[in-house]
Amino acid sequence: MNRPLSYEPTPVWASRLSAPNSKKILLIIIDGLGGAPHPDHQNMTELQAAKLPNLDRFLREKQAATGLICPVGRLGITPGSGAGHLGLFGYDPFLYHVPRGRLESAATEEEEMVEGEVRARMNFCTLDQEGKILDRRAGRISDCSRPAKLLNDQVKISGAEIKIVATKEHRAVFMLKPPINQGWSPEIIDTDPQTTGVPPLEARPLKRSVGVQKTAHVINEFVRQAVQILKDEAPTNGVLLRSFTGWTHLFLPDDPRRLPKFNTAYAVKSAAIAAYPLYQGIAKVVGMDVMKGATNLKSEIALLQQHQWDYTFFFLHYKDPDSRGEDGDFVGKVAALERFDEMFPEICAMQFDVVALTGDHATPSVIAAHSSDPVPLAIAGGMKQTHDPETHFDETHCRSGWLGVMNGPDLMPLLLGAAGKLKKFDGFA
């Protein structure tokens, strides 16, 4: 159900009811979890095709409640990764808008963003001889430190200081430092068309102010020089920038749009475990402690084991199914889901009172992109009177579960209630 704008956001009203206790909650977000029937694979989704004996057994033995969830809380809307996670954490992304560039940058900030600075998410990409995009992710290279260093060493634009910070695989953060007594503007249209077979877009100003126009000019000059510098660096011979963010997106202490802090709103001590910078950045922005050092699911689980007694709420992120879905790789996504299932017993061995599994969006390999489909959800622990005797964790079985089709921002209250962390409601004074 869509709430009127006057309705208090989840973290606001939950802060009046939440009460701390020692019970532990684990929220596992399997990126791109959901799928769609694939005509080349017996019209099954990836979850339907995957063999998930450990996960299925866990849900039966723990008497889990199942359903579907719309991460951003709106049917028909295709969630981006940032908005999907914010929704699942209770922050309605239609009320709390945080640009992707801000989230991407939050986990990699070598220095705090200053007034007048502009940052953006940057992909190294592969261009053909005509300058058209062959691969938006440069073959998902393992590391982009070399092309980032080439750009840092060789890009020269009068009056502009630019820094590129390599993050993971093909991803980087673009930083445009402010000139003396004059700032840049993030009011710029992305250069990433988010498709292949066409050239990168030109950075165009969204406003007519001099500052915005100068910013667009500098970005276009950066892209031009980058292509020249990287011409012999295939597959990383081009760059794509999106989700420009600036000082106005920082939510300073007196900003009415400032996100309520996760720990305060929900009376928990929270930690995030994720191998990819974007998801670390999302967690950092809402106020979770970020556990560094994980590079894959195995090392994420090792961190979870190491810190399981230090926190009362954990967010664990698993990326691989989304990557394979975006590549259009049905078999690869099935394999990624099965790898999670193989390692799931290590998670089961830990003592969490409530365990929830879902995704931030669906990424069906049949379309090789995010989709608006609701995502499977299962909650085990504290839900014994409402469990569903499902045989497999997939879209079809979850659709008939007791939880029905939920809004993303309603998930956190459900987890808190299952863990006994919400006081009885008798109305607010």
C-alpha positions as a Markdown table, in Angstrom:
| # | Residue | x | y | z |
|---|---|---|---|---|
| 1 | Met | 0.0 | 0.0 | 0.0 |
| 2 | Asn | 1.3 | 3.4 | -0.9 |
| 3 | Arg | 1.4 | 5.8 | 2.1 |
| 4 | Pro | 0.4 | 9.5 | 1.9 |
| 5 | Leu | 3.4 | 11.8 | 2.2 |
| 6 | Ser | 2.1 | 13.0 | 5.6 |
| 7 | Tyr | 2.5 | 9.4 | 6.9 |
| 8 | Glu | 5.6 | 9.2 | 9.2 |
| 9 | Pro | 8.5 | 7.3 | 7.6 |
| 10 | Thr | 9.4 | 3.9 | 9.2 |
| 11 | Pro | 12.5 | 5.1 | 11.0 |
| 12 | Val | 10.7 | 8.0 | 12.6 |
| 13 | Trp | 7.7 | 6.2 | 14.1 |
| 14 | Ala | 9.8 | 3.0 | 14.8 |
| 15 | Ser | 12.1 | 5.1 | 17.0 |
| 16 | Arg | 9.2 | 5.7 | 19.4 |
| 17 | Leu | 8.4 | 2.0 | 19.7 |
| 18 | Ser | 11.8 | 0.2 | 19.4 |
| 19 | Ala | 13.4 | -1.1 | 22.6 |
| 20 | Pro | 16.8 | -2.8 | 22.8 |
| 21 | Asn | 17.2 | -6.4 | 23.8 |
| 22 | Ser | 19.9 | -9.1 | 23.3 |
| 23 | Lys | 18.2 | -10.9 | 20.5 |
| 24 | Lys | 20.1 | -10.9 | 17.2 |
| 25 | Ile | 18.8 | -10.3 | 13.7 |
| 26 | Leu | 20.5 | -11.2 | 10.4 |
| 27 | Leu | 19.2 | -9.7 | 7.2 |
| 28 | Ile | 20.8 | -11.4 | 4.1 |
| 29 | Ile | 20.3 | -9.5 | 0.9 |
| 30 | Ile | 21.0 | -11.6 | -2.1 |
| 31 | Asp | 21.6 | -9.0 | -4.9 |
| 32 | Gly | 19.3 | -9.5 | -7.9 |
| 33 | Leu | 17.7 | -12.5 | -6.2 |
| 34 | Gly | 14.5 | -12.6 | -8.3 |
| 35 | Gly | 14.1 | -13.8 | -11.8 |
| 36 | Ala | 11.6 | -14.4 | -14.6 |
| 37 | Pro | 10.7 | -17.5 | -16.7 |
| 38 | His | 13.4 | -18.1 | -19.3 |
| 39 | Pro | 12.1 | -19.7 | -22.6 |
| 40 | Asp | 15.5 | -21.4 | -23.1 |
| 41 | His | 15.3 | -23.1 | -19.7 |
| 42 | Gln | 11.9 | -24.8 | -19.5 |
| 43 | Asn | 10.3 | -21.4 | -18.6 |
| 44 | Met | 11.8 | -21.6 | -15.2 |
| 45 | Thr | 13.3 | -18.8 | -13.2 |
| 46 | Glu | 16.9 | -19.2 | -11.8 |
| 47 | Leu | 15.5 | -19.9 | -8.3 |
| 48 | Gln | 13.2 | -22.6 | -9.6 |
| 49 | Ala | 16.1 | -24.2 | -11.5 |
| 50 | Ala | 18.6 | -24.0 | -8.6 |
| 51 | Lys | 19.1 | -26.8 | -6.2 |
| 52 | Leu | 18.9 | -25.3 | -2.7 |
| 53 | Pro | 18.6 | -28.2 | -0.3 |
| 54 | Asn | 20.2 | -26.4 | 2.7 |
| 55 | Leu | 18.1 | -23.2 | 2.3 |
| 56 | Asp | 14.9 | -25.2 | 1.8 |
| 57 | Arg | 15.6 | -27.4 | 4.8 |
| 58 | Phe | 16.3 | -24.4 | 7.0 |
| 59 | Leu | 13.1 | -22.7 | 6.0 |
| 60 | Arg | 11.1 | -25.8 | 6.8 |
| 61 | Glu | 12.8 | -26.6 | 10.1 |
| 62 | Lys | 12.7 | -23.0 | 11.3 |
| 63 | Gln | 9.1 | -22.6 | 10.3 |
| 64 | Ala | 9.7 | -19.6 | 8.2 |
| 65 | Ala | 7.1 | -17.2 | 6.9 |
| 66 | Thr | 7.4 | -16.4 | 3.2 |
| 67 | Gly | 6.1 | -13.8 | 0.7 |
| 68 | Leu | 7.2 | -11.3 | -1.9 |
| 69 | Ile | 8.5 | -7.8 | -1.4 |
| 70 | Cys | 8.7 | -4.6 | -3.4 |
| 71 | Pro | 12.0 | -3.2 | -2.1 |
| 72 | Val | 11.1 | 0.5 | -2.9 |
| 73 | Gly | 7.5 | 0.1 | -1.8 |
| 74 | Arg | 5.9 | 0.7 | -5.2 |
| 75 | Leu | 4.6 | -1.9 | -7.6 |
| 76 | Gly | 5.8 | -1.4 | -11.1 |
| 77 | Ile | 8.9 | 0.5 | -10.2 |
| 78 | Thr | 12.3 | -1.0 | -11.1 |
| 79 | Pro | 14.6 | -0.5 | -8.1 |
| 80 | Gly | 18.2 | 0.7 | -8.4 |
| 81 | Ser | 20.6 | -1.0 | -6.0 |
| 82 | Gly | 20.8 | 2.0 | -3.8 |
| 83 | Ala | 17.1 | 2.7 | -3.6 |
| 84 | Gly | 16.3 | -1.0 | -3.1 |
| 85 | His | 18.6 | -1.3 | -0.1 |
| 86 | Leu | 17.4 | 1.9 | 1.4 |
| 87 | Gly | 13.8 | 0.7 | 1.1 |
| 88 | Leu | 14.6 | -2.6 | 2.8 |
| 89 | Phe | 16.3 | -0.7 | 5.6 |
| 90 | Gly | 13.1 | 1.2 | 6.2 |
| 91 | Tyr | 14.0 | 4.5 | 4.4 |
| 92 | Asp | 11.4 | 5.1 | 1.8 |
| 93 | Pro | 13.5 | 6.2 | -1.2 |
| 94 | Phe | 10.8 | 8.4 | -2.5 |
| 95 | Leu | 11.2 | 10.5 | 0.7 |
| 96 | Tyr | 14.9 | 9.9 | 1.3 |
| 97 | His | 16.7 | 10.4 | -2.0 |
| 98 | Val | 20.4 | 9.7 | -1.9 |
| 99 | Pro | 22.1 | 9.8 | -5.3 |
| 100 | Arg | 24.1 | 6.6 | -6.4 |
| 101 | Gly | 27.2 | 8.7 | -6.7 |
| 102 | Arg | 27.0 | 9.7 | -3.0 |
| 103 | Leu | 26.4 | 6.0 | -1.9 |
| 104 | Glu | 29.3 | 4.8 | -4.1 |
| 105 | Ser | 31.6 | 7.4 | -2.8 |
| 106 | Ala | 30.7 | 7.0 | 0.9 |
| 107 | Ala | 32.7 | 3.8 | 1.3 |
| 108 | Thr | 35.8 | 5.1 | -0.5 |
| 109 | Glu | 36.2 | 8.6 | 0.9 |
| 110 | Glu | 39.9 | 9.2 | 1.4 |
| 111 | Glu | 38.8 | 12.7 | 2.5 |
| 112 | Glu | 35.4 | 14.2 | 3.4 |
| 113 | Met | 33.6 | 15.8 | 0.5 |
| 114 | Val | 33.8 | 19.6 | 0.7 |
| 115 | Glu | 31.5 | 22.4 | -0.4 |
| 116 | Gly | 31.6 | 22.8 | -4.2 |
| 117 | Glu | 32.9 | 19.3 | -4.9 |
| 118 | Val | 31.2 | 17.0 | -7.3 |
| 119 | Arg | 31.5 | 13.2 | -7.4 |
| 120 | Ala | 30.0 | 10.4 | -9.6 |
| 121 | Arg | 30.0 | 6.7 | -10.0 |
| 122 | Met | 32.3 | 5.8 | -12.9 |
| 123 | Asn | 32.5 | 2.6 | -14.9 |
| 124 | Phe | 35.5 | 1.7 | -17.1 |
| 125 | Cys | 34.0 | 0.4 | -20.3 |
| 126 | Thr | 34.9 | -1.1 | -23.7 |
| 127 | Leu | 34.4 | 1.0 | -26.8 |
| 128 | Asp | 34.6 | -0.2 | -30.4 |
| 129 | Gln | 36.5 | 1.6 | -33.2 |
| 130 | Glu | 33.6 | 3.8 | -33.8 |
| 131 | Gly | 33.4 | 4.9 | -30.2 |
| 132 | Lys | 30.3 | 2.9 | -29.5 |
| 133 | Ile | 29.9 | 0.9 | -26.2 |
| 134 | Leu | 30.6 | -2.8 | -26.5 |
| 135 | Asp | 30.6 | -3.6 | -22.8 |
| 136 | Arg | 29.5 | -1.2 | -20.1 |
| 137 | Arg | 31.6 | -3.1 | -17.5 |
| 138 | Ala | 34.8 | -3.7 | -19.4 |
| 139 | Gly | 34.4 | -7.5 | -19.1 |
| 140 | Arg | 34.1 | -7.1 | -15.3 |
| 141 | Ile | 37.8 | -6.9 | -15.0 |
| 142 | Ser | 39.2 | -7.9 | -11.6 |
| 143 | Asp | 40.9 | -4.5 | -10.9 |
| 144 | Cys | 40.9 | -1.1 | -12.5 |
| 145 | Ser | 43.8 | 0.5 | -10.6 |
| 146 | Arg | 46.0 | 0.7 | -13.8 |
| 147 | Pro | 43.6 | 2.8 | -15.9 |
| 148 | Ala | 42.7 | 4.9 | -12.9 |
| 149 | Lys | 46.3 | 5.7 | -12.4 |
| 150 | Leu | 46.8 | 6.6 | -16.0 |
| 151 | Leu | 43.9 | 9.1 | -15.8 |
| 152 | Asn | 45.2 | 10.6 | -12.5 |
| 153 | Asp | 48.7 | 11.0 | -14.0 |
| 154 | Gln | 47.8 | 12.3 | -17.5 |
| 155 | Val | 44.4 | 14.2 | -17.5 |
| 156 | Lys | 45.2 | 17.9 | -17.5 |
| 157 | Ile | 42.3 | 20.4 | -17.5 |
| 158 | Ser | 43.0 | 24.1 | -16.8 |
| 159 | Gly | 41.3 | 25.2 | -13.6 |
| 160 | Ala | 40.1 | 21.7 | -12.6 |
| 161 | Glu | 41.4 | 19.2 | -10.2 |
| 162 | Ile | 40.2 | 15.6 | -10.9 |
| 163 | Lys | 40.9 | 12.5 | -9.0 |
| 164 | Ile | 39.8 | 8.9 | -9.9 |
| 165 | Val | 39.6 | 6.3 | -7.0 |
| 166 | Ala | 39.5 | 2.7 | -8.2 |
| 167 | Thr | 37.1 | 0.6 | -6.1 |
| 168 | Lys | 36.3 | -2.9 | -7.3 |
| 169 | Glu | 36.4 | -4.6 | -10.7 |
| 170 | His | 35.4 | -2.0 | -13.3 |
| 171 | Arg | 34.1 | 0.5 | -10.8 |
| 172 | Ala | 35.6 | 3.8 | -9.7 |
| 173 | Val | 34.7 | 7.1 | -8.1 |
| 174 | Phe | 35.1 | 10.3 | -10.1 |
| 175 | Met | 36.0 | 13.3 | -7.9 |
| 176 | Leu | 36.0 | 16.9 | -9.3 |
| 177 | Lys | 37.6 | 19.1 | -6.6 |
| 178 | Pro | 36.3 | 22.7 | -6.2 |
| 179 | Pro | 38.3 | 25.6 | -7.6 |
| 180 | Ile | 39.2 | 28.5 | -5.4 |
| 181 | Asn | 36.1 | 30.6 | -4.5 |
| 182 | Gln | 34.0 | 28.7 | -6.9 |
| 183 | Gly | 32.2 | 25.4 | -6.8 |
| 184 | Trp | 31.1 | 22.9 | -9.4 |
| 185 | Ser | 27.5 | 21.7 | -9.8 |
| 186 | Pro | 26.1 | 18.1 | -9.8 |
| 187 | Glu | 23.1 | 19.2 | -11.9 |
| 188 | Ile | 24.5 | 17.2 | -14.9 |
| 189 | Ile | 22.9 | 14.5 | -17.1 |
| 190 | Asp | 24.7 | 11.1 | -16.9 |
| 191 | Thr | 27.1 | 10.1 | -19.7 |
| 192 | Asp | 26.1 | 6.5 | -19.3 |
| 193 | Pro | 23.2 | 5.5 | -21.6 |
| 194 | Gln | 23.0 | 2.2 | -19.7 |
| 195 | Thr | 22.9 | 0.3 | -23.0 |
| 196 | Thr | 25.3 | -0.9 | -25.6 |
| 197 | Gly | 25.7 | -0.2 | -29.3 |
| 198 | Val | 25.6 | 3.5 | -28.9 |
| 199 | Pro | 28.3 | 6.1 | -28.0 |
| 200 | Pro | 28.5 | 7.5 | -24.4 |
| 201 | Leu | 26.2 | 10.5 | -23.9 |
| 202 | Glu | 27.5 | 14.0 | -23.7 |
| 203 | Ala | 27.4 | 15.6 | -20.2 |
| 204 | Arg | 24.7 | 18.2 | -20.4 |
| 205 | Pro | 23.7 | 20.8 | -17.8 |
| 206 | Leu | 20.2 | 20.5 | -16.2 |
| 207 | Lys | 20.3 | 24.2 | -15.5 |
| 208 | Arg | 21.5 | 27.3 | -17.4 |
| 209 | Ser | 23.7 | 28.7 | -14.6 |
| 210 | Val | 27.4 | 29.4 | -15.5 |
| 211 | Gly | 28.6 | 27.0 | -12.8 |
| 212 | Val | 26.6 | 24.1 | -14.2 |
| 213 | Gln | 27.7 | 24.8 | -17.8 |
| 214 | Lys | 31.4 | 25.0 | -16.7 |
| 215 | Thr | 31.0 | 21.7 | -14.9 |
| 216 | Ala | 29.5 | 20.0 | -18.0 |
| 217 | His | 32.4 | 21.4 | -20.1 |
| 218 | Val | 35.0 | 20.0 | -17.7 |
| 219 | Ile | 33.3 | 16.6 | -17.6 |
| 220 | Asn | 33.1 | 16.4 | -21.4 |
| 221 | Glu | 36.8 | 17.4 | -21.7 |
| 222 | Phe | 37.7 | 14.7 | -19.1 |
| 223 | Val | 35.9 | 12.1 | -21.1 |
| 224 | Arg | 37.6 | 13.2 | -24.3 |
| 225 | Gln | 41.0 | 13.0 | -22.7 |
| 226 | Ala | 40.2 | 9.7 | -21.0 |
| 227 | Val | 39.4 | 8.1 | -24.3 |
| 228 | Gln | 42.6 | 9.3 | -25.8 |
| 229 | Ile | 44.7 | 8.2 | -22.9 |
| 230 | Leu | 43.1 | 4.8 | -22.7 |
| 231 | Lys | 42.9 | 4.1 | -26.4 |
| 232 | Asp | 45.4 | 1.2 | -26.2 |
| 233 | Glu | 44.0 | -0.1 | -22.9 |
| 234 | Ala | 41.2 | -2.4 | -24.0 |
| 235 | Pro | 39.0 | -3.6 | -22.4 |
| 236 | Thr | 39.2 | -0.4 | -20.3 |
| 237 | Asn | 39.4 | 2.1 | -23.2 |
| 238 | Gly | 36.4 | 4.3 | -22.2 |
| 239 | Val | 34.6 | 5.7 | -19.2 |
| 240 | Leu | 30.9 | 6.2 | -18.2 |
| 241 | Leu | 29.8 | 8.5 | -15.5 |
| 242 | Arg | 26.4 | 8.5 | -13.7 |
| 243 | Ser | 24.6 | 9.8 | -10.6 |
| 244 | Phe | 26.5 | 13.0 | -10.0 |
| 245 | Thr | 26.4 | 14.1 | -6.4 |
| 246 | Gly | 27.5 | 17.2 | -4.6 |
| 247 | Trp | 27.7 | 19.0 | -1.2 |
| 248 | Thr | 23.9 | 19.4 | -1.2 |
| 249 | His | 23.5 | 15.6 | -1.0 |
| 250 | Leu | 25.5 | 15.2 | 2.2 |
| 251 | Phe | 22.5 | 15.8 | 4.6 |
| 252 | Leu | 24.3 | 18.1 | 7.0 |
| 253 | Pro | 23.1 | 18.3 | 10.6 |
| 254 | Asp | 20.5 | 21.0 | 10.0 |
| 255 | Asp | 19.2 | 19.4 | 6.8 |
| 256 | Pro | 15.5 | 18.3 | 7.2 |
| 257 | Arg | 16.2 | 15.5 | 4.7 |
| 258 | Arg | 18.9 | 14.0 | 6.9 |
| 259 | Leu | 18.4 | 10.2 | 7.3 |
| 260 | Pro | 17.6 | 9.1 | 10.8 |
| 261 | Lys | 20.4 | 6.9 | 12.1 |
| 262 | Phe | 19.7 | 3.2 | 11.9 |
| 263 | Asn | 20.9 | 2.3 | 15.4 |
| 264 | Thr | 18.9 | 5.1 | 17.0 |
| 265 | Ala | 15.7 | 4.5 | 15.0 |
| 266 | Tyr | 15.6 | 0.7 | 15.7 |
| 267 | Ala | 17.4 | 0.5 | 19.1 |
| 268 | Val | 20.0 | -1.9 | 17.7 |
| 269 | Lys | 23.8 | -2.1 | 17.3 |
| 270 | Ser | 24.3 | -2.8 | 13.6 |
| 271 | Ala | 27.0 | -4.0 | 11.4 |
| 272 | Ala | 27.3 | -4.4 | 7.6 |
| 273 | Ile | 29.3 | -7.0 | 5.8 |
| 274 | Ala | 29.7 | -6.5 | 2.1 |
| 275 | Ala | 32.5 | -7.1 | -0.4 |
| 276 | Tyr | 31.4 | -4.3 | -2.8 |
| 277 | Pro | 31.9 | -0.5 | -2.0 |
| 278 | Leu | 28.4 | 0.6 | -3.0 |
| 279 | Tyr | 26.8 | -1.6 | -0.3 |
| 280 | Gln | 29.4 | -0.5 | 2.3 |
| 281 | Gly | 28.5 | 3.0 | 1.3 |
| 282 | Ile | 24.8 | 2.5 | 1.8 |
| 283 | Ala | 25.4 | 1.0 | 5.3 |
| 284 | Lys | 27.8 | 3.9 | 6.2 |
| 285 | Val | 25.3 | 6.5 | 5.1 |
| 286 | Val | 22.5 | 5.1 | 7.4 |
| 287 | Gly | 24.9 | 4.7 | 10.3 |
| 288 | Met | 25.9 | 1.0 | 10.4 |
| 289 | Asp | 29.4 | -0.1 | 11.3 |
| 290 | Val | 31.1 | -1.4 | 8.2 |
| 291 | Met | 33.2 | -4.5 | 8.5 |
| 292 | Lys | 36.1 | -4.2 | 6.1 |
| 293 | Gly | 38.2 | -6.9 | 4.5 |
| 294 | Ala | 35.6 | -9.1 | 2.8 |
| 295 | Thr | 36.3 | -9.9 | -0.9 |
| 296 | Asn | 33.8 | -12.7 | -1.5 |
| 297 | Leu | 31.0 | -14.7 | 0.2 |
| 298 | Lys | 33.5 | -17.0 | 2.0 |
| 299 | Ser | 35.3 | -14.1 | 3.6 |
| 300 | Glu | 32.0 | -12.3 | 4.4 |
| 301 | Ile | 30.8 | -15.4 | 6.4 |
| 302 | Ala | 34.2 | -15.5 | 8.2 |
| 303 | Leu | 33.6 | -11.8 | 9.3 |
| 304 | Leu | 30.1 | -12.7 | 10.4 |
| 305 | Gln | 31.5 | -15.5 | 12.5 |
| 306 | Gln | 34.2 | -13.3 | 14.0 |
| 307 | His | 31.8 | -10.5 | 15.0 |
| 308 | Gln | 28.5 | -12.4 | 15.6 |
| 309 | Trp | 28.5 | -11.6 | 19.4 |
| 310 | Asp | 29.5 | -7.9 | 18.9 |
| 311 | Tyr | 26.2 | -6.7 | 17.4 |
| 312 | Thr | 22.4 | -7.2 | 17.6 |
| 313 | Phe | 21.7 | -6.6 | 13.9 |
| 314 | Phe | 23.7 | -7.7 | 10.8 |
| 315 | Phe | 23.3 | -6.9 | 7.2 |
| 316 | Leu | 25.1 | -9.5 | 4.9 |
| 317 | His | 25.3 | -8.8 | 1.2 |
| 318 | Tyr | 25.9 | -11.3 | -1.6 |
| 319 | Lys | 26.6 | -9.9 | -5.0 |
| 320 | Asp | 27.2 | -12.7 | -7.5 |
| 321 | Pro | 23.6 | -13.6 | -8.6 |
| 322 | Asp | 23.0 | -10.0 | -9.8 |
| 323 | Ser | 26.3 | -9.9 | -11.8 |
| 324 | Arg | 25.4 | -13.1 | -13.6 |
| 325 | Gly | 21.8 | -11.9 | -14.2 |
| 326 | Glu | 23.0 | -8.6 | -15.7 |
| 327 | Asp | 25.3 | -10.6 | -18.0 |
| 328 | Gly | 22.3 | -12.6 | -19.2 |
| 329 | Asp | 23.9 | -15.8 | -17.8 |
| 330 | Phe | 21.1 | -18.0 | -16.6 |
| 331 | Val | 23.4 | -21.0 | -15.8 |
| 332 | Gly | 25.9 | -18.7 | -14.1 |
| 333 | Lys | 23.1 | -17.1 | -11.9 |
| 334 | Val | 21.8 | -20.6 | -11.0 |
| 335 | Ala | 25.4 | -21.6 | -10.0 |
| 336 | Ala | 25.8 | -18.4 | -7.9 |
| 337 | Leu | 22.6 | -19.2 | -6.0 |
| 338 | Glu | 23.8 | -22.8 | -5.5 |
| 339 | Arg | 27.1 | -21.5 | -4.1 |
| 340 | Phe | 25.2 | -19.6 | -1.5 |
| 341 | Asp | 23.3 | -22.7 | -0.6 |
| 342 | Glu | 26.5 | -24.7 | -0.2 |
| 343 | Met | 27.8 | -22.2 | 2.3 |
| 344 | Phe | 24.5 | -21.5 | 4.0 |
| 345 | Pro | 25.0 | -24.2 | 6.7 |
| 346 | Glu | 27.9 | -22.1 | 8.1 |
| 347 | Ile | 25.4 | -19.2 | 8.7 |
| 348 | Cys | 22.9 | -21.6 | 10.1 |
| 349 | Ala | 25.4 | -22.8 | 12.7 |
| 350 | Met | 25.5 | -19.3 | 14.2 |
| 351 | Gln | 23.0 | -18.3 | 16.8 |
| 352 | Phe | 20.7 | -15.7 | 15.3 |
| 353 | Asp | 17.2 | -15.3 | 16.7 |
| 354 | Val | 15.7 | -13.9 | 13.4 |
| 355 | Val | 17.1 | -14.6 | 9.9 |
| 356 | Ala | 15.6 | -12.9 | 6.8 |
| 357 | Leu | 16.5 | -13.6 | 3.2 |
| 358 | Thr | 15.5 | -11.4 | 0.3 |
| 359 | Gly | 16.9 | -9.3 | -2.5 |
| 360 | Asp | 17.2 | -5.6 | -3.3 |
| 361 | His | 15.6 | -6.2 | -6.8 |
| 362 | Ala | 15.1 | -8.9 | -9.4 |
| 363 | Thr | 17.7 | -9.3 | -12.1 |
| 364 | Pro | 16.2 | -11.8 | -14.6 |
| 365 | Ser | 18.9 | -13.1 | -16.9 |
| 366 | Val | 16.3 | -13.3 | -19.7 |
| 367 | Ile | 16.4 | -9.5 | -19.9 |
| 368 | Ala | 19.9 | -9.0 | -18.5 |
| 369 | Ala | 18.8 | -6.1 | -16.3 |
| 370 | His | 16.9 | -5.1 | -13.2 |
| 371 | Ser | 13.2 | -5.6 | -13.3 |
| 372 | Ser | 10.1 | -4.4 | -11.4 |
| 373 | Asp | 9.1 | -7.9 | -10.3 |
| 374 | Pro | 8.6 | -8.4 | -6.5 |
| 375 | Val | 11.4 | -10.4 | -4.8 |
| 376 | Pro | 11.1 | -13.5 | -2.7 |
| 377 | Leu | 11.3 | -13.0 | 1.0 |
| 378 | Ala | 11.6 | -15.5 | 3.9 |
| 379 | Ile | 11.7 | -14.7 | 7.6 |
| 380 | Ala | 12.7 | -17.5 | 10.1 |
| 381 | Gly | 12.4 | -17.0 | 13.9 |
| 382 | Gly | 9.6 | -15.3 | 15.9 |
| 383 | Met | 7.1 | -16.2 | 13.1 |
| 384 | Lys | 6.1 | -19.7 | 14.2 |
| 385 | Gln | 2.3 | -19.2 | 14.2 |
| 386 | Thr | 2.5 | -17.9 | 10.6 |
| 387 | His | 4.9 | -20.3 | 8.9 |
| 388 | Asp | 4.4 | -21.6 | 5.4 |
| 389 | Pro | 5.0 | -25.3 | 4.6 |
| 390 | Glu | 6.8 | -24.4 | 1.4 |
| 391 | Thr | 9.0 | -26.9 | -0.4 |
| 392 | His | 11.3 | -24.5 | -2.3 |
| 393 | Phe | 12.5 | -20.9 | -2.0 |
| 394 | Asp | 11.3 | -19.4 | -5.3 |
| 395 | Glu | 9.0 | -16.8 | -6.7 |
| 396 | Thr | 6.0 | -19.2 | -7.1 |
| 397 | His | 6.0 | -20.7 | -3.6 |
| 398 | Cys | 6.7 | -17.4 | -1.9 |
| 399 | Arg | 3.8 | -15.7 | -3.8 |
| 400 | Ser | 1.4 | -17.9 | -1.9 |
| 401 | Gly | 3.1 | -17.4 | 1.5 |
| 402 | Trp | 1.5 | -15.8 | 4.6 |
| 403 | Leu | 3.4 | -12.5 | 4.2 |
| 404 | Gly | 1.8 | -11.8 | 0.9 |
| 405 | Val | 3.3 | -8.9 | -1.2 |
| 406 | Met | 5.0 | -6.5 | 1.2 |
| 407 | Asn | 6.4 | -3.0 | 0.8 |
| 408 | Gly | 10.2 | -2.7 | 1.4 |
| 409 | Pro | 10.0 | -0.1 | 4.1 |
| 410 | Asp | 7.7 | -2.4 | 6.1 |
| 411 | Leu | 10.3 | -5.1 | 6.5 |
| 412 | Met | 12.3 | -3.6 | 9.4 |
| 413 | Pro | 9.3 | -3.4 | 11.7 |
| 414 | Leu | 8.5 | -7.0 | 10.9 |
| 415 | Leu | 12.0 | -8.1 | 11.8 |
| 416 | Leu | 12.0 | -6.0 | 15.0 |
| 417 | Gly | 8.7 | -7.4 | 16.0 |
| 418 | Ala | 9.8 | -10.9 | 15.4 |
| 419 | Ala | 12.8 | -10.3 | 17.7 |
| 420 | Gly | 10.7 | -8.7 | 20.4 |
| 421 | Lys | 12.2 | -5.3 | 19.9 |
| 422 | Leu | 9.0 | -3.3 | 19.5 |
| 423 | Lys | 7.0 | -2.1 | 22.5 |
| 424 | Lys | 3.2 | -2.5 | 22.6 |
| 425 | Phe | 1.5 | 0.3 | 20.7 |
| 426 | Asp | -1.2 | 2.3 | 22.4 |
| 427 | Gly | -1.0 | 5.3 | 20.3 |
| 428 | Phe | 1.4 | 8.2 | 20.3 |
| 429 | Ala | 1.0 | 11.2 | 22.5 |
